Amino acid sequence: MIKIYRQVFVGYLLLNVFISCTYSQKRIAFNYGNKLIEKYKSKVDTDKIDIITYEKKYSYCFQDEEPFKNRMDFPDNSIINYKLNLNDYAAIEYIANQAVNKFNNKEALEEYNRYRKYHPTTDSAKTRLSEFQINLNEYYRKYMAGIIEGKVYVKIFCYHSSKKEYFHNGELVEVDGGGKLFFQLLINLSKFKHYGIEVNAPI
């Protein structure tokens, strides 16, 4: 009798895990929208994308970002690796482009104006705004996806094509300095939003 109860209990746990994973997949796919997915699928370049499987040692990659920053109860022991598919890639492409556009129209423009203000020379007048902006097509990317508190988050590490040597398959390579040659971005796929771009310090 005890053996039967154990089998029923194990079956119950497995069923709940399956339902939980299936629910997450369906909920995310429902939020995308077919037209959006089809439009951005053509923009996905899988040759420039590398996947890092989430492990607990990488919990800080999420914990140090909004909306988890300064949370004492961050659930690092319950994060589950999430396997991205092509539809996810397309959604990420769309959200990442939104984040880059916001950065280029705000932070990059502010930095450009500061540079022009404090370098009022003939040479600085030749400096173009594009030198402070990000062109997402020029970057290789690493994606790390995890399910946190029922929502799918994707941490993106971007490396400029001129620094391709830092792009190693399946490995997380974090770089200090380099300015906009390296930046990071956190995306919430479940809510279809981003939390801003974090560009490396220019040293």
Secondary structure, DSSP 8 states (H G I E B T S, - for coil): -HHHHHHHHHHHHHHHHHHHHHHHHHHHHHHH-HHHHHHHHTT--GGGEEE----GGGTHHHHTSTTTTT-TT--TTS-EE----HHHHHHHHHHHHHHHHHHHHTHHHHHHHHHHHH--SHHHHT--GGGTS--GGGEEEEEEEEEETTEEEEEEEEEEGGGGGG--TT--------GGGEEEEEEETTTTEEEEEEE----
